[in-house]
Amino acid sequence: MMNDYIIRATDKKKQVRAFAAITTNLVEEGRRIHNTSPVVSAALGRLLTAAGMMGYMLKGEKDIITLQIRGDGPIKGLVVTSDSKGNVRGYPYNSLVDLPLNSIGKLDVKTAIGNGYLTVIKDLGLKEPYIGQTKLVSGEIAEDLTYYFYNSEQIPSAVALGVLVDRDWSIKKAGGFIIQLMPEADEETISTLESNLKKIHSVTSLLDEGKTPEELLEILLGEIEINDKLPVQYHCNCSREKIKKALISIGLKDLKEMLEEDKQGEVKCHFCNTAYLFNEEDLKEIIKELS
């Protein structure tokens, strides 16, 4: 199976910057951890793929981007986060949503998400994170991100994300691209790109044909210059220490209740479902630290 990676490239005239990714293993790992139904796998997989590419846009070693979708559909929401090194993780609020296929026989991500908001949080090591929020325009995720880039970052972009779920619910293929016009892009570049984008009916079918990220960008931009290639994977950096901090944040009253009623507390990481057990002694110690 092809390893997952993202490429960063420009067109020959350096008027377009482009990212393309293959994320089949990454999305399969997310599906396996959260045991998602096909429509949730498609939604989560698209957002994981986008976050990987958007994380790659970050400049700093420690920069982190978080994409949150909240909607009134049955999934309720999704949270995905990525660093600049290709480590991506995420979770759906509801992993088992079952919906009929939409009118064109595809997984109905739009209905599963519903109406709501996309929030992009960039933690760039400054005092305050950058937060951009836009309304969901379609609930299909790629269009919502296109709209976000244009409205929040004033960058004309084209985003395509595809996840192909197999009959056994495993991920057969996943990937996508983000293409952005540079301020100096001329009319010729823009119209060529627009007509090439129209030729792509479905990024999923191109991935299914075995097209690589490089080939996806060549379809859109012709000759490309690849600047960089980055492996991308599902990776959760949770630890007992971090989970302990989360426990502390629930407050003294709830911790005392936990100690009295259960004599222990189990906290699961949302992103990877690893369970951390804090026994009676651990809880007493945390309460002592807080008191």
N, C-alpha and C positions, 0 to 999 in steps of 0.2 A: 504494500500500500504506500502511496506517495506520502512523504513526510509533509507536515504542515509548514507553510512559510508565507511571509508577506514580502512583496517587492515594492521598492519606491523607485519611480522612474519619471522621466520627462519626455516630451515629444522632441523631435529633432531640432525644432526652432526654440525650444525651452520656453514655450508659452503656456504649457499645461503641465501641472504636476499631478502625478497619478500614483495610486496605491492599488495593489491587487493581491488577493490572498486565496490560498486553499486551506480550509480549516476542518476537513472531514474528521480527523482524529480528535481534535479539540471539542467539536460539537458532540461527537459520540461519547466522549468522557463526561460532558455535562449531562447528556441524556441518561447515561448509566448511573451517575451519582444521584440524580433527582428523579429517576424512573418516570420520565415525562411521556405523556401521550403524544401521538404524532403532531397534532396542531401546536402543542406547547413546545415540542422539540424544534419545530420550524420557527416559532417566534423567538425562543431563547437562542437558537443557533444563529439567526440573523443578527441578533443584538451582540452576541459574543464575537461574531466575525467583524462587525462594525467597530466594536470596542478595541479589538486587536489592531485594526488599521489606524484608528484615532489615537491609540496609545503610542503608535509608531510616529505620529506627528509631534509628539511632545519632545521638548528639547532636553530637559534635565534628567539626570540619572534617577532621581527619586520622585519624579513627577508621576501623578496618578490621575486617571480619568475615570469617572463613574457615569454611567448612563442609566437613568431611571425612567421607566414608563409606568404611569398609573392610568388605568382606564376603567370604564364602567362595565366592561365585558367580563366573562367568567374567569379569565386568567387573573383579573384584578390588577396585576402589575408584574414587572420584572426589574431586577437590579443586576447590572453587570459592571465589573471594574477591570481595568487593565493598567499595567505600567508601561514604560517605554521600551521594555526588553522582551515583549512578547508573552508575558505571563497574564493570562486572562482567566477570570472566574465569574460565576454569576448564579442567580437562582430565580425561579418563578414564584410568585405568591401562591399559585395553585398549579400543581404539576399534572393533574389529571382532568383535563377538560376534553369532553368528547362532543364534537360537532359534526354535522353532515358536511360533505365537500361543498364548496361554493358553486356558483352557476357555471364556471368553466372547469369544474372537476378537480379543483386544487384545494389544498388545506386552507381552511377559512380563518387565517390569522386575524384579518380585519375584524370579524365578528367576535373572535376570542378576546381581542384587546378592547374593542369598543371605542368610545370617545374619551378623550382625556388629555394628558400632558406628557411631553418628553422633557426631562431635565438633564442637562449636561453639567457635571461638576468637575472642574479641573483643579486639582490640588498641586500648585506649582511651588510649594515650599514658602509661599508668602504668608503674611498674617491672615489674610482672608482668601478663601478659594474663589475662583471665578465660577459664577453660576449663570447659566443661560437656560431659559425655559421657553418652549413654544408649544402651541396647541398641536395635537395630533391632527394631521390633515387627511390621513387615510387609514392609519392603524396597521399598514403593511410594513412599517418600519423604515424601508429604504426611502420612500417618498417623504416620510416624516423627517428623516435626517437631511435630505436635500433641502427641505423647507427650513430646517434649523440652521444649516450652514448659510443659507441666503439671508435669513432674517436676523440671526444672532451674531454671525461673524462676517456678514456682508461678502461672502465668497460664493460666486456662482459655481455650483457643483452638480455632479451626477452621481448618484449612489445606486448600486445594484447589489442585492444580497440574495443568495439562493441556498436553500437546504432541501435535499432530496431524501425523503424517509423511505426506507425499504419496507417490504411486506412484514418482516419480523420486527418492525419498529426501530431497527437500528438505522444509523445514518449512512446512507450510501455515498453521498457527496455533499460538501458544503464549501462555500467560498463567496467571493464577490469583489467589487471594486469601488473605489471612490476617485472621481476625476474632478480636478479643480482648475478653473481658468486663472492664470496669472493676470495682474492688472494690464500687462502689455500685450495681451492676446489680440491679434488682429482679426479682421472680418473673415479672412480665408480660413484661419485656424478654427474659428468658432463655427462657421457653416459646415466645414468638413466633419468636425466632431459631432455636430447636431445630426447630420445625415447618417454617420456611422452608428450613432446611438439608436436611431430609428430602426436600423437593421437588426439590432439585438432584441429578439422578442422575449427571450427568457434566458437569464444567466444560468439557471438551473440546468437547462438542456445542454448548454455549452460545457458546463462542468461534467455532465453525464457523458458527453462525448469524449471526455478525457482532456479537455483543454487546460493548459497550465496558466498560472497568473500572467506569465510573459505573453502567451498567445492571446489571452483576453485583451491585454493592452494593445497588442499589435493590430487586432481587429478594429479597435477604436482610434488609435493614434498613428497607425502605419509604423514607420521605423521609430523605435524607442531607444532611449539611453537609460540603462539600469544603473541607479546610483548606489543601491544597497539591497541586501537580502537578509531577512531576519527569521529565524525559526520562531514559531508561535505554538503555545501549548496551554492546556488547562492546568493552572497551578494555583493552589491555595496556600497562602503563607500564614495560616492561623497557627497559634501556639497556645499552650496552657497559660502563659503570661498574658497574652492578648485577651483570652477568654475571661481570665480573672478580672481584668480591667472592666470588661463588659458586666461581670457580676457585681463589681463594686458600684457601677453606675445605676444599678436598680435601687440602691438606697438601703439604709439601715433597717427600716421597718420591715421591708420584704425579706431581707436576709434573715432577720430574727424569726420571722414566720416560717421560713424555709427550714431553719434549724430546729424549731420546736415541732413542726408538723412532720417533716420528712427525715430529719437527722442528716440529710445530705442534699446535694443539688447536682443535677446533671444538666450541663449546658451543651447544646449542639451548635456547631458552626453552621450558619445558613448556607455557606458556599460549598462546603464539601461533606456535610453531614457527620463529621467526626464528633464523637461525644466525649466530653471532658467531665469526669466525675470529681466533685469536691465533697469529701467526706466530712463527718462531724468536726474533726480537728481543723480541717481546712476552713470550714465556715466560721468556726470560733475565732480563728486567727484573722480572717478578713474583717469580722465584726470588731475585733479588738483594734485593728488598724484604723477603722473608721470612727471608733468611739472617742 
